[in-house]
Amino acid sequence: MQGASVLFSEMTPPAGQEQRFHNWYDEEHIPLRMDVPGFVSAQRYRDLADDAKGFLAVYEMTDPGVMKTPAYQEVKTKPSETTREMLSTVLGFTRYIAAETSVRRQPNERGISAIDAPLLYAVWFEVPESAQADFDAWYELDHVPHLMGCKDWLMVRRFRVIDGEPTSANRLALHYLGDRSALDSPERATARKTPWRERLAALPWFSGRYSLFERLGARQIGCSR
């Protein structure tokens, strides 16, 4: 159910159209993509930010090239009337294609499949090319090991963003959490106060974007599972 790349897409339905939006997304939008070779699975989420009304879908794919295949282009370029209408009215649209560069899981997931964790914490950075090696090393060797000391930090997946809108972020980390309390854990506090992080945090480009999402509904499985 987990692929080597993801399509990360957010949308906010128009006021009063939330249920119709969910029906369309669950019964048409995702199933059409799950029939495309290279799509492994898809999971929807609800944005937990204060006053947020948006929703996220994370599509697991075998590789980023899936988005350029004739099968996917057939789906993308020949939408139904309902799809045309929905896509013309949604707000808060984001769309990112990213390739996985690393993954770290808890040694014992305590019966919880990390990929289906109840909470997803997404962290974005736009890192200058000259600083990418240092940033990546800090995240892998310093930041993630501290976070994984928390039992509810079930998995961390890091990605190189290949293409996307509306921001120009080039690094994405998806943190799969067993409980919201992980964000207030002593392990996370330690991870955010190390000398390495403090050195990076003093640089002008070091400004992340953080979003917390709650899993919504069941995972849909694709033909390439």
C-alpha positions as CSV (number, residue, x, y, z in Angstrom):
1,M,0.0,0.0,0.0
2,Q,3.0,2.3,0.3
3,G,4.8,3.5,-2.9
4,A,8.1,5.1,-3.6
5,S,6.6,8.4,-4.5
6,V,3.5,10.5,-3.7
7,L,1.0,12.9,-5.2
8,F,0.0,15.3,-2.4
9,S,-3.2,17.2,-3.2
10,E,-5.3,19.6,-1.1
11,M,-8.7,21.0,-1.9
12,T,-11.4,23.0,0.0
13,P,-15.0,22.4,-1.2
14,P,-17.3,25.4,-1.8
15,A,-19.6,26.3,1.1
16,G,-22.6,24.0,1.4
17,Q,-21.1,21.4,-1.0
18,E,-19.0,19.4,1.4
19,Q,-21.0,16.1,1.2
20,R,-21.2,16.3,-2.5
21,F,-17.5,16.9,-2.6
22,H,-16.8,13.8,-0.5
23,N,-19.1,11.7,-2.6
24,W,-17.3,12.8,-5.8
25,Y,-13.9,12.3,-4.3
26,D,-14.6,8.9,-2.9
27,E,-16.7,7.5,-5.7
28,E,-15.2,9.0,-8.8
29,H,-12.0,11.0,-8.4
30,I,-9.9,8.5,-6.5
31,P,-11.3,5.3,-8.0
32,L,-10.4,6.5,-11.5
33,R,-6.9,6.9,-10.4
34,M,-6.7,3.6,-8.6
35,D,-7.3,2.0,-12.0
36,V,-4.2,3.6,-13.5
37,P,-1.1,1.4,-13.5
38,G,1.4,2.8,-11.0
39,F,-1.1,4.0,-8.4
40,V,-0.7,1.9,-5.3
41,S,-3.2,3.4,-2.9
42,A,-4.8,6.6,-1.7
43,Q,-5.7,8.0,1.7
44,R,-7.8,11.1,2.4
45,Y,-7.3,13.4,5.4
46,R,-9.0,16.4,7.1
47,D,-7.0,19.6,7.8
48,L,-7.0,20.1,11.6
49,A,-5.9,23.8,11.6
50,D,-8.2,26.2,13.4
51,D,-11.1,27.2,11.1
52,A,-9.7,25.0,8.3
53,K,-12.2,23.5,5.9
54,G,-9.8,21.8,3.6
55,F,-9.1,18.1,2.8
56,L,-6.0,16.3,1.6
57,A,-5.4,13.2,-0.5
58,V,-2.1,11.4,-0.5
59,Y,-1.7,9.1,-3.5
60,E,1.0,6.4,-3.2
61,M,2.7,5.7,-6.6
62,T,5.4,3.4,-7.8
63,D,7.4,6.3,-9.3
64,P,6.8,10.0,-10.3
65,G,6.7,9.0,-14.0
66,V,3.2,7.6,-13.4
67,M,1.9,11.1,-13.9
68,K,3.1,11.2,-17.5
69,T,1.8,7.8,-18.6
70,P,-0.9,7.7,-21.3
71,A,-3.3,6.0,-18.8
72,Y,-3.1,8.8,-16.4
73,Q,-3.3,11.5,-19.1
74,E,-6.4,9.8,-20.3
75,V,-8.0,10.3,-16.8
76,K,-6.6,13.8,-16.4
77,T,-7.5,15.3,-19.8
78,K,-11.0,13.7,-20.2
79,P,-12.8,14.6,-17.0
80,S,-16.5,14.1,-16.4
81,E,-18.9,17.1,-16.2
82,T,-19.0,16.6,-12.4
83,T,-15.2,16.7,-12.2
84,R,-15.0,19.8,-14.3
85,E,-17.6,21.5,-12.1
86,M,-15.9,20.5,-8.8
87,L,-12.4,21.4,-9.9
88,S,-13.6,24.8,-11.0
89,T,-15.2,25.6,-7.6
90,V,-12.7,24.2,-5.1
91,L,-10.4,26.5,-3.2
92,G,-7.0,26.1,-1.5
93,F,-5.7,23.8,-4.2
94,T,-2.3,22.3,-3.9
95,R,-0.6,19.6,-6.0
96,Y,2.9,18.2,-5.4
97,I,4.7,15.3,-6.9
98,A,7.5,14.0,-4.7
99,A,9.9,11.1,-4.7
100,E,10.8,9.3,-1.4
101,T,14.4,9.6,-0.3
102,S,14.2,7.9,3.0
103,V,11.9,6.2,5.5
104,R,12.2,5.4,9.2
105,R,9.8,3.3,11.2
106,Q,9.4,2.4,14.8
107,P,10.9,-1.0,15.4
108,N,7.6,-2.1,17.0
109,E,4.5,-0.5,15.6
110,R,2.3,-1.9,18.4
111,G,-0.2,-3.4,16.0
112,I,-0.7,-0.1,14.2
113,S,0.3,0.0,10.5
114,A,2.3,3.2,10.3
115,I,1.1,4.1,6.8
116,D,-2.5,4.2,8.3
117,A,-1.7,6.2,11.3
118,P,-4.6,8.4,12.5
119,L,-2.6,11.6,12.1
120,L,-0.3,12.9,9.4
121,Y,2.0,15.8,10.1
122,A,3.4,17.4,6.9
123,V,6.5,19.6,7.0
124,W,7.7,21.6,4.0
125,F,11.0,23.5,3.4
126,E,12.4,25.4,0.5
127,V,16.2,24.7,0.8
128,P,18.8,26.5,-1.3
129,E,20.8,24.1,-3.4
130,S,24.0,25.1,-1.6
131,A,22.5,24.1,1.8
132,Q,20.7,20.9,0.8
133,A,23.4,18.4,1.8
134,D,23.7,20.0,5.2
135,F,19.9,20.2,5.6
136,D,19.4,16.6,4.5
137,A,22.1,15.3,6.8
138,W,20.7,17.2,9.8
139,Y,17.2,15.8,9.2
140,E,18.4,12.2,8.8
141,L,21.2,12.1,11.4
142,D,20.0,14.5,14.1
143,H,16.3,15.4,13.8
144,V,14.6,12.1,12.9
145,P,16.4,10.0,15.5
146,H,15.3,12.3,18.3
147,L,11.7,12.3,17.0
148,M,11.6,8.5,16.8
149,G,12.4,8.3,20.5
150,C,8.7,9.1,21.0
151,K,6.6,5.9,20.8
152,D,3.8,7.7,19.0
153,W,6.1,8.9,16.2
154,L,5.4,5.8,14.1
155,M,7.1,6.7,10.8
156,V,9.0,9.5,9.1
157,R,9.2,9.6,5.3
158,R,11.3,12.2,3.5
159,F,10.7,13.4,-0.1
160,R,12.4,15.4,-2.8
161,V,9.7,17.6,-4.4
162,I,9.8,17.2,-8.1
163,D,7.0,19.5,-9.2
164,G,4.2,21.3,-7.5
165,E,2.1,24.4,-6.8
166,P,1.5,26.9,-5.4
167,T,4.8,27.1,-3.4
168,S,8.3,26.3,-4.5
169,A,9.1,24.0,-1.6
170,N,11.6,21.3,-2.5
171,R,11.7,19.2,0.7
172,L,8.7,17.4,2.2
173,A,8.6,15.2,5.4
174,L,5.5,13.2,6.2
175,H,5.3,12.3,9.9
176,Y,2.9,9.5,10.8
177,L,1.7,9.9,14.4
178,G,-0.2,7.6,16.7
179,D,-1.4,10.4,18.9
180,R,-1.5,14.2,18.8
181,S,0.5,14.4,22.0
182,A,3.6,13.4,20.1
183,L,3.8,17.0,18.9
184,D,4.2,18.1,22.6
185,S,6.5,15.3,23.6
186,P,9.9,15.8,25.3
187,E,11.5,14.0,22.3
188,R,10.2,16.6,19.9
189,A,11.3,19.4,22.2
190,T,14.8,18.0,22.2
191,A,14.8,17.6,18.5
192,R,14.0,21.3,18.1
193,K,16.8,22.4,20.4
194,T,19.9,20.6,19.2
195,P,23.0,22.7,18.2
196,W,22.7,21.5,14.6
197,R,19.1,22.7,14.3
198,E,19.8,26.0,16.0
199,R,22.6,26.7,13.6
200,L,20.3,26.0,10.6
201,A,17.4,27.9,12.2
202,A,19.5,31.1,12.2
203,L,19.8,31.0,8.4
204,P,17.3,33.3,6.5
205,W,15.8,30.5,4.4
206,F,15.0,28.2,7.4
207,S,11.3,28.7,7.6
208,G,9.1,25.6,7.4
209,R,5.5,25.2,6.7
210,Y,3.6,22.8,9.0
211,S,0.2,21.2,8.6
212,L,-1.6,18.5,10.7
213,F,-4.2,16.2,9.2
214,E,-6.6,13.6,10.6
215,R,-7.2,10.4,8.6
216,L,-10.5,10.4,6.8
217,G,-12.2,7.2,5.7
218,A,-10.7,4.0,4.5
219,R,-7.6,3.7,2.3
220,Q,-8.4,2.9,-1.4
221,I,-6.2,0.4,-3.0
222,G,-4.9,0.6,-6.6
223,C,-4.2,-1.9,-9.3
224,S,-0.5,-1.6,-8.6
225,R,-0.6,-2.6,-4.9
